[in-house]
Amino acid sequence: THFGFETVAESEKADRVAGVFTSVADSYDRMNDLMSFGYHRIWKDQFVSSLNPGFTADPNTPPQRILDVAGGTGDIAFRMLKQAHIVNRNPNTHVIMSDINPAMLGVGRQRAEALLPASQQAALSFLVADATSFSKPDGSPTVESSSIDLYTVAFGIRNFTDIPAALREAYRVLRPGGVFACLEFSKVASTDTNPAAALFDAIYKRWSFSAIPMIGQVVAGDRDSYQYLVESIERFPSQEEFRDMIVDAGFVVGGRGYENLTGGIAAIHKGMKP
Ligand code: SAM
């Protein structure tokens, strides 16, 4: 066996052979776990707890409206609801989960029905939309200007055809004081002077460029998609370049504007609409 992947492939195959229902979300979530050694869960937890939705010192504050963009199968939206409704005991938080792909969103809906209590399901809505334009064909908006308190996008913006357009839309839909927050793969921190970081970067690159497409082949039967994934991570701007794009869209950032996770494999960027 190679790192034990055959075991996973075998159980995957057994699943299929037994005719057990496997959804897109199942293989998507399993792939995420395999490719990141489960780290994507930790990054998502950290992302959501750093935003702490639903937290309020004043019980009379108006309901919070969160727009989770490129929401996929719901990992971020569900964590947001849990943090707001359970951790912060604030049921006054609504999440709109949006994605360009109706199939992904459909799986998200099924997962919501299976995983979330009714009160949280009632606080969740779904919107099929392209993040670069929250408007209908007739030009009317699907998300009103200045209507959103918190805009989140996790592992999505990298795939957008026009990132500046998406940032402009984020700015439009957020209210003044509203927050743009992005979790995305990024660049492993500077390796010029730090041998340990250089080694980490070398191992990480080796992992991405040889292992990930192979796992994609073995587990999902789809090498090309995972090859694309790795290349899109490589093409995505650095922490500083992306921060500058957020500033160019009109947001103000605190400090250096981002936080690295796991040595920069992923990063959280935040900006506030003034
Ligand atoms: N946020 C989820 C997560 O962290 O697990 C899903 C991330 S998934 C890797 C990327 C998602 O981006 C896919 O569901 C895809 O359909 C969506 N996407 C790609 N281009 C988009 C666009 N222009 N507008 C909205 N969603 C888009």
Boltz pocket constraint, residues with backbone or C-beta under 6 A from the ligand:
constraints:
  - pocket:
      binder: B
      contacts: [[A, 69], [A, 70], [A, 71], [A, 72], [A, 73], [A, 74], [A, 75], [A, 76], [A, 98], [A, 99], [A, 100], [A, 101], [A, 104], [A, 129], [A, 130], [A, 131], [A, 132], [A, 153], [A, 154], [A, 155], [A, 156], [A, 159], [A, 160], [A, 161]]
      max_distance: 6.0
